Amino acid sequence: MFLPTLLLSLYALCCKAQLRTHKCVHHHLHIELPNENTRSVQLYGNEAEPKEMKETTDEQAPLKSTSRRRLTKSNIRIHTEFSSALAASTAPLDVNIRAWTEQAVTYWQSALKVEPVSTLSFSLTCKSLIDGPWDDGSTATQCVEYVATEQCNAGETIPSAWLKGGRKCTSCYASSPSSCTGCTDIAAGAGLANKDYAILVTAENTATCQASTSTLGYASPCKYDQFDRPILGHINYCPLAMATASSNIAVAAGKHELAHALGFTSGTFAYFRDPTTSPLAPRTTRDAAGTPPSSAKVCADGNTRTVVTPNINTLIGPMTVRDFPHAYKISTPNVVKAAKEHFNCATQDGMELENQPTSAAASCWGSHWEQRALHTELMTPVTDESSVVSTFTLGFFEDTGWYEADYTKAEPLPWGKNKGCNFLSDSCNTGTKSSPTMMLQNEGYFCNEAYVSGAQSTATMTGCSHNGNFKSYCSLSTYSAALPSAFQHFLNNKNGGALAELDYCPIYAGFSNGDCSDTTHQSANNINYYGDLYGSTSKCLRGTMIHTGYTLPSKELSTCAAVVCSADKSSATLTLKDSSGGSQAVTCLAAEKGTGKTLTNFLGQVLCPDLEVYCPTTTTTFVSWYKNQTIVPGTSGSPTGSPNGDPTTPPSTAPAPSSSKDDGLGKENLPAKGDAVMASVSFVIMYCSILAVWVVGMV
C-alpha cells in the first residue's frame, strides 16, 4: 500500500520496554545486482571445472547460459561470518544476536535446497581492464588493476581467503591476450568448502540505524553465481533497537533479513530463472551481455522511471487494485498457485507487492508482500511475533529457479484464509463512507470505532485479533490532513488505520498486555471476573461470560482461555477460571462457530471460535507447481508485457497524525485518541532499513 513521504510516528505503548514489531526499510539500500563485477562462476557437484558461458544462437533468446547438467538439490549450507567485534564479544546482547542469527540460518537451511557448490569462492573485481576484440579474434579481457579491498555492497570487507585468484598486466599488444606484459599472478584463497552461501553479519550503530532508534537491521545480497543466484550477502543489526527487542521479534527480524539477502528483493526479479528448463533459462529475455531489458514504468509512487523490467511471467503491473492505480504483482507459477489456494480464488493472477513509494531509481515496485493482502506473513514490510513463513514466500523462492522449497516448513497463515476473491479486490469498508460495513469485523479483521475506555466502550471497539492470539482494540485514528484518496474509507477523510501499509484500514490490533500466551499478564491472585486464563495454549475468545455474582455484561467482551484442540481438529476444549480459581471447560465443535456456550459458575456465554483458525492443520498440503513439469531445453520467457492501469499520480505528501490531549488511559497501555498509535504487541516500528528512515525491505 501507499506509504506517504512523511512517515507516521508510531510508538510502542507497552507495559514492557520491548520492541515487538519490525518494520523493514529496504529500498534505500545500495544493492549490487548481477553483473560482470558481481557474478562469480562456481563449481557444482563433481565438476572438475565450470562450464564456459556461451552465447545462445537462438534469435528469440539473446542471453547467456551455462551448458551443464541439472543436479540433485540438497539443503542449502550457509556459512555465517560474524564481524571480529561481534564474534569476540561476551556482552549479552552480542551473544543473543549470534544466537538469533543462527536460529534464522537454521530455518532457511531446512526450508531451501540448492545445487551443491564444491567450494564457494568469489571473483576479484577489476578496477581497470584492457578489452577485446583482439587481432586473433579473442574477446577476452585482461585486468590491469583490481580493487584494493573486495567489499559487499561497498560496505563489509570480504575475507581474502574467500577470493579466487587473478592475473593483472600493465600493458598488452593488440595481437592477443598472451601478448600482455608486466603481469602479476594473484593466488587464490582456500574458499569456503562445502558451503553454498555466505552471510556477513555485523552489529554496528550505522547512520541508517541512527536515523531511527526503532531500526532493527537491514540486509541485501551482493554476489551471485553464473545463474544469478545470490551467494553472498550482508546483515547489519542495529544494536540499540535490538537491545529492546523481544527474542521472538529478533528471530523474526533475522529470518526476514536473511530472506532479503537470499534474493527476496525487487532488484532480483528480472534475473529469475525457469526451473522447467535445462540449462536454467532466464524468465526475462536477456541481451547478448546477459542484461534484462529496461522500459518506462509508472512506479508505485506514481512517478514514471526507466527501470530493468521483468517479463510478465514474473511481474505484472501497474494495475488498479482496491482503487490504488499503481499496484504490482508477482505472477510466477507457485505464487499464483498459492494465492488461488490460500484465498480460495480461482481467478487470482498473482500476489501483490507492497506499493510503498520510494525515490530510489532502482525501486519501482516493492520488495515485500502487500500488508493489506498478507498481513502477518514474514515478508510483509511490518512483521511481528505472529509473523509466519507461508507457502507464498517458499513458493517465491522456488520460482526464482535457484531454490527448491520444502513446503513442510511452511507455517499456517490465518490472514485471508479461504476468504475469497473479494478479500483481495474489495475495500475493507464494503458499505458506504457514511454508513460503514467493515469486512469480516466479527472475525477480528477490520473495524471502524476508535477505542474509548470505560463505560463509553462499545462491543466493536474491542475484539480478538484475527488469529486469536491477542485481546485487541480497534486501531482507528484521526490524522491532521486528508488521507490519499485511494485510502479514504470513511466520511471523515482524515480517519484511518494506524498503518499505511494496511491501506490505512483500521484493524483489531493487540493490546500491549493482551497476548493470551504471556502468563505475566495473569492477575496477581490468578483470578479475574471474566475468567481469563493465560498460557501457552491460550487464545482470545468473545462472549458475555462473567463470574456468577456479578452483573451480566450488556455487550460482548474479550477474554483469554486455554484452547486444546482434538487430534483431528474437529473440536476444541475451552477452559476459563471461575471465581474460586477452579477450571471450567466447555467443548466446541468445528460446526459450532459463533455458537454461545454456558459454563458452570459463569453467567452469560462464551462464543465458539473458528476452529480452522484456532486449530489449524500444522502440516501443509501445498504441492509445488513444478512437481509434474517436464524439463525442456532452455528458452527465454515471453515478451515483456505492456503496462496497464491508471497512471494517476498520488499525493506526494502524507498527512501527519493530529495531536490530542492525553486520554488518561493509565495502566491499560492503550493508544491515545486521535493519534496514529498502535500498541506494541501488534505493531511497534522496527525499521529493517537499508538506507533511510523509510522502512520496507528485503528485510
Buried (B, 14 or more C-beta within 10 A) or exposed (E): BBBBEEBBEBBBBBBBEBBBBBBBBBBBBEBBBBEEBBBBBBBBEEEEEBBEEEBBEBEEBBBBBBEBEEEEBEBBBBBBBBBEEBEEBEEEBBEBBBEBBBBBBEBBBEBBBBBBBBBBBBBBBBEEBBEBEBEEEEEEBBBBEBEEEBBBBEBBEBBEEBBBEBBBBEEBEEEBBEBBEEEEEBEBBEBBEEBBBBBBBBBBBBEBBEBBEBBBBBBBBBBBBBBBBBBBBBBBBBBBBBBBBBEBBBBBBBBBBBBBBBBBBBBBBBBBBBBBBBBBBBBBBBEEEBBBBEBEBBBBBBBEBEBBBBBBBBBBBBBBBBBBBBBBBBBBBBBBBBBBBBBBBEEBEBBBBBBBBBEBEBBBBBBBBBBBBBBBBBBBBBBBBBBBBBBBBBBBBBBBBBBBBBBEBBBBBBBBBEBEBEBBEEBBBBEEBEEBEBBBBEBBBBBBBBBBBEEEBEBBBBBBBBBBBBBBBBBBBBBEBBBBEBBBBBEBBBBBBBBBBBBBBBBBBBBBBBBBBBEEBBEEEEBBBBBBBBBEBBBBBBBBBBBEEEEEBEEBBBBBBBBEBBEEBEBBBBBBBBBEEEEBEBEBEBEBBEEBBEBEBBBBBBBBBBBBBBBBEEEBEBEBBBEEEEEEEBBBBEEBBEBEBEBEEBBEEBBBBBEEEEBEBEEBBBBBBBBBBBBBBBBBBBBBBBBBBBBBBBB
